[in-house]
Amino acid sequence: MAANLLLYALLLILSVIFIAPLLWMLSTSFKTAEGATALPPRWIPADFSVEGYTSLFADAQAPVLRWLVNSVVVAVAHTVLVLVTAAAAAYPLARMRFRGKYVIFALIVATLFVPGFVFLMPNYLIVESLGWLDSKWALIVPGAASAFGVFFLRQFFVSIPAELEEAGLIDGANRFQIFVRIVLPLAKAPLATLAILSLLGSWNDFLWPLYVLFNPENLTLPAGLATLKGAYATDYPAIMAGAALASVPVLIAFALVQRYVIAGVARSGLKG
């Protein structure tokens, strides 16, 4: 009993730690500019105001809706590309026999230990040589070959009973048909988990868009919101309103796939 109470208390504390910043963001978005910087800070706005939201959409030099659309397009396209490449690479590494398979898998996993910042300049040079600077392709394609995605899906594919594939081979199906009609339908949970993780990574990406995008209308929402910070003053209610707007699509996406995410985390990575 005491152990359960301690566990619930710990979970409650962790929940407060994670939720408090979101509540502060939402509260600040409904404050006035003076109330957002008032001391001592107040959780509940003294003067409830929506000027943060109105100023966010009233600024012609800050096309927030365009940034939102850009973020949605980039995040969805990047996520689809990650799922396609990761699943196509993970299946042969898990279920097929060929020379050098384990060496290739080891090299893929080894890239997970390399800091992402190391790839910044090589990716920039590649994107520049392809003529993709200041375009959505510069955000969609780099990083689509996800080493984590390959590792994550391979762990699930390894756990699939071989009898299912053997039955498919007996019925005359080839490897591609088995992959598409048998393996992928069984992998809904890990695919949903990888999808939401890839979506979050692309949606929250801040540094890379600033490097490769130059036209303000081509910015994604996180990068665009950074431009709202002036040299001498910061409109905190507008920035928090933009942050609240940016969090809505992600929360909706997670709410739609959360049961698959939980199942994917529980079932993947248990067998190697």
Summary of the structure (lengths in Angstrom):
residues: 272
radius of gyration: 22.8
end to end distance: 36.1
largest distance: 73.6
contacts: 782
relative contact order: 0.15
helix: 73%
strand: 1%
